[in-house]
Every structure is written in structure tokens, then in C-alpha cells.
Amino acid sequence: MDKLFDNPVIEDSIISAHFHTYSPFLNSFNKSDIIRIQIQTQNLNIMPSTSLLYIEGTISKHDGTETTHTKLTNNAIPFLFDEIHYQLNGKEIDHIRNAGITTRLKRALYNTSWSPDEGVESATLFFNFCIPFRKLLGFAEDYKKIIPNAKHELILVRSRSDDNSLLCTDINEKPKILLTKVQWKVQHINLTDAVKLKLYQNINDSNSKMILAFRNWDLYEYPTLPQNTDQQIWNIKTTSQIEKPRYIIFALQTYRTNQLDKDAFKFDHCNVSDLKVYLNSEGYPYESLNLLFGRDRYGTAYELYSSFRNNCYNYSMPESEPLLTWKEFKKNAMILITDTRYQNESLKF
């Protein structure tokens, strides 16, 4: 009852929040090039979680003429980069390898060049996308505060091949991608004088520390599986107690080299029947998944996929609709998700 008479809470600590565009010093976006975008000015309050990666480019035949049978694949833009690094004051904070596969497993939405069906249509020769930074790196996904008075640097390593970004229905076209613009759009936050004074007092205090907590995404690839139907055991590196795994996402992909195949960029179920993750002899999940895709028995896998978004990002709203339907999950992106958040803290990794 007392809350009926409380004064309204008005957020007035921020005067303005505007996006500013930063470009690399060298506008060379060829294959295997290293693209560096720096923010050198240190008297700024930057919000990395809201920043955007803006990409412009063209698709053409190998001779530069217009294509008529080519479009971008699902998640095409991250596939243009082998690695993405984020540095703060010269120290690497977060990075991902094979950005295309990593972000595809995280299920990016359409504006980040993801379409759950057959690919992304683009205008004739020209395409452009604006990708939220949080769709690429776990740091921007989790750390949603400003960072004052620091140097920021985004490093993009162009892929050696753009084949994974193109879907061509005419083998004679031999399409290619030419990137014409790569920019980092970053939000500058301007605070009121009172808030700014308190912030700078904390910065000047030698005992104060800024703790940047976030979840990092590591990618492990098993390039060739033995050709048999028995169980496979895959050992990956151990982690420290602080960086223990919270979720493990597993996917299989049949090797294909034909760009004419529209299914070449999807994850396959490969009739997998079970997945068990062992952390110090503790198995996750506790019970068998008991999958049988030939009879459409994959309800447990789909439930784990559907609930992952709410569990991982702590959504307080009612359960959100998953990107893929029951049938699309089996057809387009069969992924198995293992929840390892709850572990015995006395175990040392």
C-alpha cells in the first residue's frame, strides 16, 4: 500500500546517447586482410553492447559483370571473417574464431543475414547489413554498461574464401564478393555533471576496480569423424574454475563442396541417438536423450533448444517463441544443447 504514494523514478542521468561511425585507417578488405578499427579518444563514455558492425559490398561474376543466379547464404556476413577480436586499452577482452559457424550456432536473426529457410536475397549486385555487436561477441552480449576513458579496437580478419557466403544456381557465374565499406557504429553516452563527477571520482580512486564479467564463446571443431556408427569420444581442453562451461552446443554438418546445393549450409541430424558431456566424471544430461530421427523422436532435443534462450539470457517474460519450428529444427539446424550451469563448486577443472 505504501508504494502507491512513492514518487515516480525518472532516469535523468544521461543527457544524450548518439551513434558515431568509425572506419578503419586502411580501406583494404581483400581476402585474408586484417581490418583494424580504433577509437583513440579517451575522454568518451562508450557503450560497446549497443554498437553495430556495418557492412556494404557487391556480388558479381568473376569478370565483374552482374550476377543473376547468386544470393547470400544464411548468416553470410559473419562467414566473411575468420576471426573477430575486441581489445580494450591494448588488451584482448574477447574474440571468436570461424565467426560464421560460431554465430550461426547462436541463431542470429534476419537483419544479421540469417534466414531460417534458403538464404538471404539481396538487391542487384549490392548488399548492406547492420549487425549488432552483441550478436558477434559474448562480451557485448553480457556487459551492458558504459566504459569510460579507454581505447577500443575492433580487429576483423577477412576469410580466405567467400564460398560459405554465396549460394549460386549457375556454376558458370563463378561469383565473388567485394566489400566496399566496413564500419563500427558506437554509441557515445553523455552524462549529467553530477553523475560524471561521481564517475570520475571512482576512476581516480586507486582502489576502485571495474569488473567486466561476461560469458565467452569458444568454438571447437572436429573436422573428420571416423566412418562408423559406434560412439565417438571427443576430448577438449579443460578450463579454470572461473571459466567453467555454462552451456555446450553441439552440431553436425555433412561435408559438401557444391555451391549449387541449397542445403550445403545447414546442420544435419546424422541420425545421432544421444549426447553425453562429462565434466570430471559427472555426466550431463543425467538421462539419455533417446533420439530417433527416423521416427521423428527428438522432442527432448527440441525442448532443450526452445528453452535455451530463456535460460541463457534470464528472460523474465513468458517463454518466447523459438526461431525454428518443430519441422524446421530437424530440417535446417539440428543442434543439441547441454546445460552445465549447475556444477559441484568443489571440483577443480
FENZIHU-V308413 format. One record per run of one state. SS is the DSSP state (H for helix, E for strand, L for the rest). FROM is the first residue (numbers start at 1). LEN is the number of residues. Records with the same first field share a line. If there is no record, write none. Layout:
SS=FROM-LEN / FROM-LEN
//
This chain:
L=1-1 / 6-8 / 24-10 / 40-5 / 61-9 / 73-5 / 89-2 / 98-1 / 106-4 / 113-7 / 121-5 / 136-2 / 143-4 / 149-3 / 159-4 / 169-7 / 192-1 / 205-42 / 253-14 / 269-8 / 280-2 / 285-7 / 296-1 / 298-1 / 314-12 / 334-1 / 340-10
H=2-4 / 78-3 / 99-7 / 110-3 / 133-3 / 138-5 / 163-3 / 193-12 / 293-3 / 299-15 / 326-7
E=14-10 / 34-6 / 45-16 / 70-3 / 81-8 / 91-7 / 120-1 / 126-7 / 147-2 / 152-7 / 166-3 / 176-16 / 247-6 / 267-2 / 277-3 / 282-3 / 292-1 / 297-1 / 333-1 / 335-5
//
